[in-house]
Amino acid sequence: MEKVFDTLQDFMTFSKGVTYLIMAITLIVLPLFWKFVTGRDEKKRTF
């Protein structure tokens, strides 16, 4: 079996990068999902 990480620094850098990718995906998907959910509401009539 191969070693994936040689040092703690390698592991921490990899973990930090994965965390940033997850946060970026969340920041992109959350507004799109919110627009999808609220876009189906009926428009209120204003007189």
C-alpha positions, 0 to 999 in steps of 0.5 A, a space after each residue: 500500500 502506498 503512502 498518500 501523505 508524507 508529512 503532517 504539513 502535506 495532510 493539512 494542505 490537502 485538507 485545507 484545499 478540499 475544505 475551500 473547494 467544498 465552501 466554494 461549491 456551497 456558495 455557488 449552489 446555495 443561491 441557485 437552489 434558493 432561487 429555484 425554491 422561491 421562484 415557484 411562488 405566485 406573484 402577489 397582486 398589487 392594485 
